[in-house]
Amino acid sequence: MYSTSENSIRCDVWRIIQLASTVLFLSLGSSSAFTTYYDTGARISSVRARISTGLSSTASPPSEESTTATVQKKKPRAWFPVKPEDALLTQYDTLVRGAFVRHVVMETEAVTDLALQTYLRGNIESYENLEDKMDPFGKLARDLSACVKSREEAGKVGWVDNPFHPDFVDRERNNDVTSELISPRVIEQMFQKRPKGGDVLKLKYSANTSEGNEDEFDFKGKKDQWHLCRVDDLMVDYINSEKDDSTRLMEEETLAFKQRGVNKVITNRSKLKGLGTTPIAPKFIQEGSDNLEDQDGKGHIAKTYHIATSGCQMNVADSERLAGVLQNNLKLTPAQNPAKADVVILNTCSIRDHAEQKVYDALGPYAARKRRGEPLALIVAGCVAQQEGEALLKRVPETDLVLGPQYVSRLGDLLDDVSRGHQVVATDPTLLSEDLSRPVRGHDVRAWINIINGCNEHCTYCVVPGVRGVEQSRPMEFILKECLDLAEAGFKEVTLLGQNIDAYGRDLTPRRNFADLLHYLNDAIPDGTIERIRYVTSHPRYFSDRVIDAVATLDKVCECFHMPFQSGGDIVLKNMRRGYTFDSYMKIIKKIKEKAPDASICGDVIVGFPGETDEQFQRTLDLMNEVKFDNLNTFAYSPRPNTEAALWDNQISEEVKSERLQIVQRLAAQHGMERSERYVGTTIPILVEDRNPRNMNQVMGRTRQSRQVFFDGDIDELKGKTVEVKIVEARPWSLVGETV
């Protein structure tokens, strides 16, 4: 299976020299897109230590100077419902059934280390074809693997089972294809490290030569081999209630399944009070079915759906994925009349005050339909679903499915349970597989792309970590493939999404970072396809100079920085647990203005945080006056469930919060006008997106700095095109122009 070439290219000495030369050359190049392998250990350790200590359920004690001014704290409730390490690490072998694996075989550890550096520091600009740019690991395997079959298959091994999974059957040793490629002992080593999609692991294989019999994987008579194993994707367990009843639990008088990866499936629904009837749900045509005869023939067949979305861009992107499952997998179409839809999904946001009550109010009309006996699938998704969990079923028993954000791609599986009359709560922490659903995009010029899910921060006011889960980065190659699919469909702009986008890659092995991804996408996306790359949202605590350099120099990355500051008062920032100060934030702004003077700077601010004094509020105004934001998202603080600040005794009155909010909004509009005026008289390229909704004779596009521009034009002719426009009028948040 393993052999050397006639020219001895694969001998250890030559390969070490060859790889060392490559690494030296790449390390000298200014366009290198990737970080080194050896300089990341300390950072990984520090991040892990920070995350571990940060998960304490008690708040940090206030400083002496802030005690009287700002903080009278009660002991908070546990910050995370389940600690991430408990939920995802100790349950790894239960959740993960298998992984899609590729590997490169090396003769020595030195060669392996150099090969890994080559992969991480690869200059994809030098690659001759798009296939290599899309798959740098495959190129490494084709060029350098000592295994003939690995070279031929770009390192592909395929799906391998997790030997530590409860249902594991020793299939690998009996599978000729897998056994020829990689030893089961290497697979065991790999799963012991609990890898995620995108991880590349260096593993040692020691041949067993006991009793004089060489192991079948013995390489040229040597006892040791080295493998670089890349996990492309995970197979995360989901057990359908029809297929497994081994873990039934009796709770009160309700029969419930405790499924792996799902909180609960209630199979014996209670009858609705006052009616004596059980709610019913429609049936679904599964993907691959051409007619209704493929179904069980019982009940109403779902044909239409309605999704109501609230909240941030992440929720919008999730709704597009939900629509993709419903349309592409279940053959549903959007309802012309939402009140008559067969499937209703409320994709909810829990950031703002009274979010839960708004959801319950919105559920009312649909619950009434269920009570009238209509076959409707009623689903609550998003952050309120994750936050409320099973309480939603108790409050609104007509609800069929409570769907946390991490289960969006599992909608089809979960609706299979719903169609059998069960109620499902899917909110348990889980590891994410690559989402294979085909999103139904809400626009045909620009698109959202999730690059990292979850957040490991624990700001004292924010509910996001508890509802979005811990950080899980997508592999860079999968992000690129989604970009290329969008380019093929004619899209011109993508926005990369993450709750804390600067955390991208720190959970991968070896560690990557967001600047790596920007370089990779900019170099790999063909010219003339996607023209603009944007991103949200940054965290000043982790923002790096490399990201500033990338935005300033890469031609596809737009000159726009979204940098939430939340407050200008250092004491407030400390009590928010933001991890930076007024001065450290301004240092970042100074670097941005030096390296990218034409860039726009946008921010977020919260006024009326518990204990915020007039002096601390003034520091917020001082920061705004120094930066002069192009756009500013303004919020009055509102206490959120399961957050520490909500329990403090020093809450600010609604009257004061409202007054301060009006002050920052007026100042933000003033700065917005100043920033808009710099464009008047200039001619700039505008990517046309849509009609002006207030003037059908005009079109709307954006500058690279994300300023909206309105001008006369035919949308059918101009949509998706970049047009040179002279700016003739400035407004606080937009511009007016005319074509040149």
Beta strands, then each sheet from edge to edge (+ up, - down):
strand 1: 96-106
strand 2: 156-161
strand 3: 200-206
strand 4: 224-236
strand 5: 248-251
strand 6: 254-257
strand 7: 264-266
strand 8: 304-309
strand 9: 333-334
strand 10: 343-348
strand 11: 377-381
strand 12: 401-403
strand 13: 423-426
strand 14: 446-450
strand 15: 452-453
strand 16: 472-473
strand 17: 493-497
strand 18: 532-536
strand 19: 560-562
strand 20: 600-607
strand 21: 631-636
strand 22: 683-692
strand 23: 695-702
strand 24: 708-712
strand 25: 722-730
strand 26: 734-739
sheet 1: 2+ 1- 4+ 3-
sheet 2: 5+ 6- 7+ 13- 12- 11- 10- 8- 9-
sheet 3: 14+ 17+ 18+
sheet 4: 15+ 16-
sheet 5: 19+ 20+ 21+
sheet 6: 22+ 23- 24+ 26+ 25- 22+
end
